[in-house]
Structure formats: C-alpha cells, structure tokens
Amino acid sequence: MFGFAMGLLDLDKIIIKRTILGIRCNSCGGNLVLSSQKTVSARIIRLVSFGSVHPKCYECEQCQKRYLLL
C-alpha cells in the first residue's frame, strides 16, 4: 500500500555541539556550549600557571554570554 520509502540524511549538514550537562547560564538558564575562541583572561591564566591549569571558555546558546571554567 505505502511501499518502502527511505529518507536520505545529509551528514554534512548536521552540527553537533558539546553541551555541559548540569551547568546552566546564570542569566537566562540556557545551555553552555564549548567556545572555539579563547578569551584574554584564559590565555593569561594559562601563561601564569605555566600550563598546569587548562581554562575552558563556554558560551550560552541563547544569550551569547561567555563563561570561563578553570
């Protein structure tokens, strides 16, 4: 009656973002996503600690507010 129809899935257009589970944005409550851009404070902390501390920059998906996790 309906036949067999298969849908095509374009894997090149799927974007997977790594979110932190359990940590939310303080202002809007959105998800935090790992940011590719490093802030100046993250670079200074890494230089001062001689590479022993690895700060990670996160950005809220909804309000684009940036957070620094040490």
PyRosetta script that sets phi, psi and omega in degrees:
from pyrosetta import init, pose_from_sequence

init()
pose = pose_from_sequence("MFGFAMGLLDLDKIIIKRTILGIRCNSCGGNLVLSSQKTVSARIIRLVSFGSVHPKCYECEQCQKRYLLL")
pose.set_psi(1, -60.3)
pose.set_omega(1, -179.7)
pose.set_phi(2, -90.6)
pose.set_psi(2, -23.1)
pose.set_omega(2, -178.1)
pose.set_phi(3, 76.7)
pose.set_psi(3, -178.8)
pose.set_omega(3, 179.4)
pose.set_phi(4, -104.4)
pose.set_psi(4, 117.6)
pose.set_omega(4, 179.5)
pose.set_phi(5, -124.0)
pose.set_psi(5, 129.8)
pose.set_omega(5, 178.7)
pose.set_phi(6, -112.7)
pose.set_psi(6, 136.5)
pose.set_omega(6, 176.8)
pose.set_phi(7, -88.0)
pose.set_psi(7, 147.7)
pose.set_omega(7, 176.9)
pose.set_phi(8, -94.9)
pose.set_psi(8, 141.0)
pose.set_omega(8, -179.0)
pose.set_phi(9, -121.5)
pose.set_psi(9, 118.4)
pose.set_omega(9, -179.6)
pose.set_phi(10, -89.1)
pose.set_psi(10, 105.5)
pose.set_omega(10, -176.0)
pose.set_phi(11, -74.1)
pose.set_psi(11, -18.0)
pose.set_omega(11, 179.4)
pose.set_phi(12, -71.7)
pose.set_psi(12, -23.6)
pose.set_omega(12, -176.6)
pose.set_phi(13, -95.8)
pose.set_psi(13, -1.6)
pose.set_omega(13, 178.9)
pose.set_phi(14, -86.4)
pose.set_psi(14, 125.6)
pose.set_omega(14, 178.8)
pose.set_phi(15, -110.9)
pose.set_psi(15, 123.1)
pose.set_omega(15, 179.4)
pose.set_phi(16, -108.0)
pose.set_psi(16, 122.1)
pose.set_omega(16, 178.1)
pose.set_phi(17, -112.0)
pose.set_psi(17, 137.5)
pose.set_omega(17, 179.7)
pose.set_phi(18, -85.3)
pose.set_psi(18, 118.8)
pose.set_omega(18, 178.8)
pose.set_phi(19, -107.1)
pose.set_psi(19, 155.1)
pose.set_omega(19, 177.3)
pose.set_phi(20, -91.6)
pose.set_psi(20, 125.0)
pose.set_omega(20, 178.5)
pose.set_phi(21, -84.0)
pose.set_psi(21, 131.5)
pose.set_omega(21, 176.7)
pose.set_phi(22, 95.6)
pose.set_psi(22, -16.1)
pose.set_omega(22, 178.6)
pose.set_phi(23, -111.2)
pose.set_psi(23, 124.5)
pose.set_omega(23, -178.0)
pose.set_phi(24, -119.4)
pose.set_psi(24, 162.8)
pose.set_omega(24, 175.9)
pose.set_phi(25, -67.9)
pose.set_psi(25, 137.4)
pose.set_omega(25, -179.3)
pose.set_phi(26, -70.6)
pose.set_psi(26, -32.8)
pose.set_omega(26, -174.6)
pose.set_phi(27, -86.4)
pose.set_psi(27, -41.3)
pose.set_omega(27, -175.3)
pose.set_phi(28, -118.5)
pose.set_psi(28, -14.1)
pose.set_omega(28, 179.7)
pose.set_phi(29, 83.2)
pose.set_psi(29, 15.5)
pose.set_omega(29, -179.4)
pose.set_phi(30, -80.1)
pose.set_psi(30, 175.3)
pose.set_omega(30, 179.6)
pose.set_phi(31, -79.7)
pose.set_psi(31, 144.6)
pose.set_omega(31, 175.6)
pose.set_phi(32, -96.6)
pose.set_psi(32, 132.7)
pose.set_omega(32, -177.9)
pose.set_phi(33, -120.5)
pose.set_psi(33, 140.9)
pose.set_omega(33, 179.1)
pose.set_phi(34, -62.3)
pose.set_psi(34, 128.1)
pose.set_omega(34, -176.8)
pose.set_phi(35, -95.8)
pose.set_psi(35, 142.9)
pose.set_omega(35, 179.6)
pose.set_phi(36, -80.8)
pose.set_psi(36, -22.5)
pose.set_omega(36, -179.4)
pose.set_phi(37, -88.8)
pose.set_psi(37, 135.2)
pose.set_omega(37, 177.1)
pose.set_phi(38, -94.8)
pose.set_psi(38, 139.1)
pose.set_omega(38, 177.4)
pose.set_phi(39, -82.5)
pose.set_psi(39, 164.2)
pose.set_omega(39, 179.6)
pose.set_phi(40, -64.1)
pose.set_psi(40, -40.0)
pose.set_omega(40, -179.8)
pose.set_phi(41, -65.0)
pose.set_psi(41, -35.0)
pose.set_omega(41, 177.7)
pose.set_phi(42, -66.1)
pose.set_psi(42, -39.1)
pose.set_omega(42, 178.5)
pose.set_phi(43, -67.5)
pose.set_psi(43, -40.9)
pose.set_omega(43, 179.4)
pose.set_phi(44, -65.5)
pose.set_psi(44, -42.9)
pose.set_omega(44, 179.0)
pose.set_phi(45, -61.6)
pose.set_psi(45, -41.0)
pose.set_omega(45, 179.4)
pose.set_phi(46, -66.7)
pose.set_psi(46, -38.5)
pose.set_omega(46, 178.1)
pose.set_phi(47, -68.3)
pose.set_psi(47, -43.4)
pose.set_omega(47, -178.4)
pose.set_phi(48, -66.5)
pose.set_psi(48, -36.4)
pose.set_omega(48, -178.2)
pose.set_phi(49, -85.9)
pose.set_psi(49, 4.2)
pose.set_omega(49, -179.9)
pose.set_phi(50, 56.7)
pose.set_psi(50, 34.3)
pose.set_omega(50, 175.5)
pose.set_phi(51, 84.4)
pose.set_psi(51, 2.6)
pose.set_omega(51, -179.2)
pose.set_phi(52, -78.7)
pose.set_psi(52, -26.8)
pose.set_omega(52, 177.4)
pose.set_phi(53, -105.7)
pose.set_psi(53, 130.5)
pose.set_omega(53, -179.1)
pose.set_phi(54, -112.6)
pose.set_psi(54, 87.3)
pose.set_omega(54, 179.0)
pose.set_phi(55, -71.3)
pose.set_psi(55, 144.0)
pose.set_omega(55, 179.5)
pose.set_phi(56, -122.3)
pose.set_psi(56, 137.1)
pose.set_omega(56, -178.2)
pose.set_phi(57, -98.9)
pose.set_psi(57, 130.3)
pose.set_omega(57, 178.1)
pose.set_phi(58, -123.6)
pose.set_psi(58, 151.5)
pose.set_omega(58, -179.3)
pose.set_phi(59, -131.6)
pose.set_psi(59, 139.6)
pose.set_omega(59, 178.1)
pose.set_phi(60, -72.2)
pose.set_psi(60, 138.7)
pose.set_omega(60, 179.9)
pose.set_phi(61, -69.5)
pose.set_psi(61, -32.0)
pose.set_omega(61, -173.2)
pose.set_phi(62, -92.1)
pose.set_psi(62, -49.1)
pose.set_omega(62, -174.4)
pose.set_phi(63, -104.8)
pose.set_psi(63, -0.9)
pose.set_omega(63, 177.8)
pose.set_phi(64, 59.1)
pose.set_psi(64, 26.5)
pose.set_omega(64, 175.2)
pose.set_phi(65, -78.8)
pose.set_psi(65, 140.7)
pose.set_omega(65, -176.0)
pose.set_phi(66, -100.2)
pose.set_psi(66, 143.9)
pose.set_omega(66, 178.1)
pose.set_phi(67, -130.0)
pose.set_psi(67, 149.9)
pose.set_omega(67, 179.1)
pose.set_phi(68, -120.9)
pose.set_psi(68, 119.2)
pose.set_omega(68, 178.6)
pose.set_phi(69, -107.4)
pose.set_psi(69, 129.9)
pose.set_omega(69, -179.2)
pose.set_phi(70, -95.4)
pose.dump_pdb("model.pdb")
